[in-house]
Amino acid sequence: MTELSDRDYRRDFYRAVEQRQATDERQGQFYVPIYDNPALKPYDIVSTLKDGIEFSVGESVQILSGFRGSGKTSELMRLRDELKRDGYAVVFLDIEDYFNTELPVEGAAFELALAAGFAEAAQAQQALKPDGPDFFGRLRNFFSRIDVEVGAAVGPLDIKASLRDDESFRAKVAAALRNSRRKFREELHTFFEDSAAAINNPLGVVFIVDSIDHFRGRAERFHEVRESVEMLFSEGAEDLKLPRLNVIYTVPVYVQPALGLRRDILNIKVADKDGSPFEPGMGALRAVLAKRAPDGDVHRLLGPYVDRVLNHSGGLIRDLLRLTSEIALVATAIPVSETELLRAESTVRANMQLSLSQEQVEILQRVRDSNELIPTRDGWSDAIDLMARGAVLRYPNGEQPWFGVHPLLMPLLDDES
């Protein structure tokens, strides 16, 4: 085989790291079983969630949290695939398809989206069965029983558009819940019970509801959004226990649910508190890059800077791929020079610190100095925003996780000190 030219190598590496691991159809080509390493295995959330499903009798609810870029959706996809291989029926819903997550969410609208999303995904899975169950028909019956009028041909696009854009429709749904919470809950549960029975899987049905953690709002509306999501999982907790289903909800880190313990996906630890490298985490990220590098040769691009790039990702696969793709673009020759590496890091850093407020910089300084994140009430929106950006990271450390600042942002804090 002819060896790739330097330019073709950079092109192929760039294309591979640009593939979104969680959603690309070829995700199996790039997936790395990070938690097969015994040193990382205790933090494998998938095995814990899977045991929670297998140990339950009939139905269960599990709560998961994790920041964007921590690999949460990828791990949920792995859970889905493992459960399917074991024989479970799995229905996956991205709740962000139904809502503007910058705005507060109403309990009735959320529960309606659960039903509509379940019907859409379940109907798609039954599409190849000519005599399969009619989940949209069950959805229409649910609307009828709660006295909410919809067209005869109701489908997921209609519901998505109505929930996102039609205030009068949302008002009707809210009124149905307000008029009788008991009836609304009973009809919602009847829909799910009938739908699970129609799927008729001997092991059971797993319903994964992703992206609730994206509800956070901007500073001026943060507390309003936060309170609306907290109410879903406190006052509305009984509604969210769905009969005959094993449900996994992903929630923001500020939610303390009444449904049970929240489990968190942590960042892959690349360093200990004292800054010394944590080799199991570094090795896992090396494997992630090697999966994407042409012929598995990461050093051809990164040369002596492989460990530096791994460390400067902060343990976020998203940022590891982002930084590597930028290096592949800016390198005029390979392996990359230190000057060009610094240029790539500067570009990624500039995007990370874009619109950081002085208050957020001060939070980062406190995290750097204490390895803790304890914001004031007024500082919660800034703290959540920092975690969503990946500016604040959360690492495993035995029984008690610790917080750190993204390595690429440390020079900014040194300038501010």
C-alpha positions in Angstrom: 0.0 0.0 0.0 1.3 3.5 -0.9 2.0 5.6 2.1 -0.2 8.7 2.4 1.3 12.0 1.6 1.5 14.4 4.6 -1.4 16.4 3.2 -3.5 13.4 2.6 -2.7 12.1 6.1 -3.8 15.4 7.7 -7.0 15.4 5.5 -7.9 11.8 6.6 -7.2 12.5 10.2 -9.2 15.7 10.1 -12.2 14.0 8.6 -12.1 11.2 11.1 -12.0 13.5 14.2 -14.8 15.6 12.7 -17.1 12.6 12.7 -19.5 12.9 15.6 -19.0 9.8 17.7 -22.5 9.6 19.1 -24.5 10.2 16.0 -22.5 9.1 13.0 -23.6 5.9 11.3 -20.1 4.7 11.4 -19.7 5.2 15.2 -18.7 1.6 15.7 -15.6 2.3 13.6 -14.4 4.9 16.1 -15.9 3.8 19.4 -13.3 2.9 22.1 -14.4 0.8 25.1 -12.7 3.2 27.5 -14.1 1.5 30.6 -12.7 -1.9 29.8 -9.6 -0.7 31.6 -9.8 -2.0 35.2 -8.5 1.3 36.6 -11.5 3.1 34.9 -14.1 0.3 35.3 -15.5 1.6 38.6 -16.6 4.7 36.8 -18.4 2.9 34.0 -21.9 4.3 34.2 -23.3 1.9 31.6 -22.7 -1.2 33.6 -24.4 0.4 36.6 -27.4 1.5 34.6 -27.7 -1.9 33.0 -27.6 -3.7 36.3 -30.3 -1.3 37.6 -32.5 -2.4 34.7 -31.7 -6.1 35.0 -32.2 -6.2 38.8 -35.6 -4.4 38.6 -38.9 -6.2 38.5 -41.2 -4.9 35.7 -40.2 -1.2 35.8 -37.7 1.2 37.1 -36.5 4.9 36.9 -32.8 5.9 36.8 -31.5 9.4 36.8 -28.3 10.4 34.9 -26.4 13.6 34.7 -23.4 14.6 32.7 -22.0 17.7 31.0 -21.8 18.3 27.3 -18.6 16.8 25.9 -18.3 14.2 28.7 -19.3 11.4 26.4 -22.8 11.0 28.0 -24.7 10.5 24.8 -22.1 8.1 23.4 -22.3 6.0 26.6 -26.1 6.0 26.4 -25.8 4.8 22.8 -23.5 2.0 24.1 -26.1 1.1 26.7 -28.8 1.1 24.0 -26.8 -1.2 21.8 -25.9 -3.6 24.6 -29.5 -3.8 25.8 -30.6 -4.5 22.3 -28.1 -7.3 21.9 -29.3 -8.8 25.1 -32.9 -8.8 23.7 -34.5 -5.7 25.3 -36.7 -3.3 23.3 -35.1 0.2 23.5 -36.8 3.4 22.7 -34.6 6.6 22.5 -35.9 10.1 22.7 -34.0 13.4 22.4 -36.3 15.7 24.3 -34.6 18.8 22.7 -36.5 17.9 19.5 -39.6 19.2 21.3 -38.5 22.2 23.3 -36.5 25.4 23.3 -34.3 24.5 26.2 -33.6 28.2 26.9 -37.2 28.5 28.2 -38.9 27.1 31.2 -40.7 23.8 30.6 -44.2 23.0 31.7 -45.0 19.7 33.3 -47.9 18.8 31.1 -46.0 19.7 27.9 -43.1 17.7 29.0 -45.2 14.6 29.7 -47.0 15.1 26.4 -43.6 15.2 24.6 -42.7 11.9 26.4 -45.8 10.2 24.9 -45.3 11.7 21.4 -41.6 10.9 21.3 -42.2 7.4 22.5 -44.9 6.9 19.8 -42.6 8.3 17.1 -39.6 6.1 18.0 -41.7 3.0 18.6 -43.6 3.4 15.3 -40.4 3.8 13.4 -39.1 0.5 14.9 -42.3 -1.2 13.9 -42.2 0.2 10.3 -41.0 -3.1 8.8 -43.9 -5.0 10.4 -47.0 -4.6 8.2 -49.3 -5.7 11.0 -47.4 -3.9 13.8 -49.0 -1.8 16.6 -50.4 1.6 15.8 -48.7 3.8 18.3 -49.9 7.1 16.7 -53.5 5.7 17.2 -52.8 5.2 20.9 -51.4 8.8 21.0 -54.6 10.2 19.4 -56.6 8.3 22.0 -54.6 9.8 24.8 -55.3 13.3 23.4 -58.9 12.5 23.2 -59.2 11.2 26.8 -57.5 14.3 28.2 -59.8 16.6 26.1 -57.1 18.1 23.9 -58.1 18.4 20.3 -55.7 17.4 17.6 -56.0 16.6 13.9 -56.9 13.1 12.8 -53.5 12.6 11.2 -51.5 13.7 14.3 -47.8 12.8 14.0 -44.5 13.7 15.7 -43.9 16.8 13.5 -47.3 18.2 14.4 -46.6 17.7 18.1 -43.1 19.1 17.9 -44.2 22.2 16.1 -47.2 22.7 18.5 -45.1 22.3 21.6 -42.4 24.6 20.4 -44.4 27.3 18.7 -48.1 27.2 19.5 -48.9 28.9 22.8 -52.6 28.1 22.6 -51.8 24.4 22.2 -49.5 24.4 25.2 -52.2 26.3 27.2 -54.8 23.5 26.3 -52.4 20.8 27.6 -51.6 22.8 30.7 -55.3 23.2 31.4 -55.9 19.5 31.0 -53.3 18.8 33.7 -54.6 21.6 35.9 -58.2 20.5 35.7 -57.3 17.0 37.0 -53.8 15.9 37.6 -55.0 12.4 38.6 -56.9 11.9 35.3 -53.9 13.3 33.3 -51.6 10.9 35.0 -53.9 8.0 34.6 -54.3 8.6 30.9 -50.6 9.1 30.4 -49.8 5.9 32.2 -52.5 4.1 30.3 -50.9 5.2 27.0 -47.5 3.9 28.1 -48.9 0.7 29.6 -50.8 -0.2 26.4 -47.8 0.8 24.3 -45.4 -1.4 26.3 -47.9 -4.3 26.1 -48.1 -3.8 22.3 -44.3 -4.1 22.0 -44.6 -7.3 24.0 -40.9 -7.9 24.7 -40.3 -10.7 27.2 -37.3 -9.0 28.8 -39.0 -5.5 28.9 -38.9 -2.1 27.3 -36.2 0.6 28.1 -37.1 4.2 27.5 -34.0 6.6 27.3 -34.9 10.3 27.5 -31.8 12.3 26.7 -31.0 16.1 26.7 -33.1 17.2 29.7 -29.7 18.4 30.9 -29.7 21.0 28.2 -32.5 23.0 30.0 -30.5 25.8 31.7 -31.5 29.2 30.2 -29.4 32.3 30.2 -28.6 34.4 33.2 -31.8 36.4 33.3 -34.0 33.3 33.0 -31.8 30.7 34.6 -33.6 30.5 37.9 -37.0 30.3 36.1 -35.8 27.5 33.9 -34.1 25.7 36.8 -37.2 25.8 39.0 -39.4 24.5 36.2 -37.1 21.4 35.7 -36.8 20.8 39.4 -40.6 20.8 39.7 -40.7 18.1 37.0 -38.7 15.8 39.1 -40.2 16.7 42.5 -43.9 17.6 42.2 -44.3 15.6 39.0 -42.2 12.7 40.1 -45.0 10.2 40.3 -46.1 11.1 36.7 -42.6 10.2 35.4 -42.7 6.6 36.8 -44.0 5.0 33.7 -45.7 1.6 34.0 -44.0 -1.5 32.4 -41.0 0.7 31.4 -37.4 1.0 32.6 -36.8 4.7 32.1 -33.6 6.6 32.2 -33.8 10.4 32.3 -30.8 12.7 31.8 -31.0 15.8 34.0 -29.1 19.0 34.7 -26.6 18.8 37.5 -28.7 21.1 39.6 -31.6 18.7 39.9 -31.9 16.6 43.0 -34.7 14.2 41.9 -37.4 12.7 44.2 -37.3 9.6 42.0 -34.0 8.2 43.4 -30.3 8.8 43.4 -28.7 10.8 40.5 -25.7 9.2 38.9 -23.1 11.4 37.2 -20.9 10.8 34.2 -17.5 12.3 35.1 -14.8 13.6 32.9 -12.1 11.1 32.0 -9.3 11.9 34.5 -6.1 12.8 32.8 -4.3 14.2 35.9 -4.5 13.9 39.7 -5.1 16.9 41.9 -1.4 17.5 42.2 -1.1 17.7 38.4 0.7 14.4 37.9 -0.6 12.4 34.9 -3.2 9.8 35.4 -2.0 7.1 33.0 -5.2 5.1 32.7 -7.1 8.2 31.5 -4.3 9.3 29.2 -4.1 5.8 27.7 -7.9 5.8 27.1 -7.6 9.1 25.2 -4.6 7.9 23.2 -6.8 5.0 22.1 -9.6 7.4 21.0 -7.1 9.3 18.8 -5.5 6.2 17.5 -8.9 4.9 16.3 -9.1 8.0 14.1 -5.5 8.5 13.0 -4.6 6.9 9.6 -3.0 3.6 10.3 -3.3 4.4 14.0 -0.3 6.7 13.8 -1.0 9.6 16.1 2.7 10.6 16.4 2.9 11.4 12.7 0.8 14.5 13.4 1.5 15.3 17.0 5.1 14.1 17.3 6.4 14.7 20.9 3.3 16.6 21.9 0.8 13.7 22.1 0.6 13.7 25.9 0.3 17.5 26.0 -2.7 17.4 23.6 -4.3 14.6 25.8 -3.8 16.6 28.9 -5.0 19.9 27.4 -8.3 18.2 26.4 -9.2 18.2 30.1 -10.5 14.6 29.7 -13.3 15.8 27.3 -13.4 13.7 24.2 -15.2 16.6 22.5 -12.3 18.9 23.2 -9.7 16.3 22.4 -11.2 15.9 18.9 -11.7 19.7 18.5 -8.0 20.5 19.4 -6.7 17.7 17.2 -8.7 18.8 14.2 -7.4 22.3 14.6 -3.8 21.0 14.7 -4.4 19.0 11.5 -5.6 22.2 9.8 -2.8 24.6 10.9 0.2 22.2 10.6 2.1 23.3 7.5 4.4 20.3 8.0 4.2 17.2 10.2 4.8 16.5 12.9 3.4 19.8 14.1 5.8 22.4 15.3 5.5 23.9 18.8 4.6 27.3 17.3 1.7 25.8 15.3 0.6 23.8 18.3 0.4 27.0 20.4 -1.6 28.6 17.6 -4.1 25.8 17.6 -4.4 25.9 21.3 -4.9 29.6 21.2 -7.7 29.3 18.7 -9.5 26.7 20.8 -8.9 28.7 24.0 -10.3 31.9 22.3 -13.5 30.0 21.5 -13.8 28.7 25.0 -13.3 32.0 26.7 -15.6 33.9 24.3 -18.1 36.0 26.3 -16.7 34.8 29.7 -17.8 37.4 32.3 -15.6 38.7 35.1 -17.8 36.9 37.6 -17.2 33.6 35.7 -13.4 34.1 35.7 -13.6 34.6 39.5 -15.5 31.3 39.8 -12.8 29.6 37.8 -10.1 31.1 40.0 -11.8 29.7 43.1 -12.2 26.3 41.5 -8.5 26.4 40.6 -7.5 27.2 44.2 -9.8 24.9 46.0 -10.8 22.0 43.6 -14.4 22.7 44.7 -17.4 24.3 43.1 -19.8 25.9 45.7 -21.5 28.8 43.9 -23.8 31.3 45.6 -27.4 31.3 44.6 -26.8 34.3 42.3 -23.7 32.5 40.9 -25.5 29.2 39.9 -26.3 30.3 36.4 -22.6 31.3 35.8 -21.5 28.0 37.3 -23.8 25.9 35.2 -22.8 27.8 32.1 -19.1 27.1 32.9 -19.8 23.4 33.3 -21.8 23.3 30.1 -18.9 25.0 28.2 -16.5 22.5 29.7 -14.6 25.3 31.5 -15.2 23.6 34.8 -14.5 19.8 34.9 -15.4 17.1 37.3 -13.1 14.2 37.9 -13.4 10.9 39.7 -11.3 10.5 42.8 -12.3 7.5 44.8 -15.6 8.2 46.5 -15.5 12.0 46.2 -15.2 13.6 42.8 -13.2 16.9 42.6 -13.5 19.9 40.3 -10.9 21.4 38.1 -10.5 24.2 35.5 -10.0 23.2 31.9 -6.2 23.2 31.2 -6.5 25.5 28.2 -8.1 28.2 30.4 -5.4 28.2 33.0 -3.2 30.8 31.3 -6.2 33.2 31.3 -6.5 32.8 35.1 -2.8 33.4 35.5 -3.2 36.7 33.7 -6.1 37.6 36.0 -4.4 36.8 39.3 
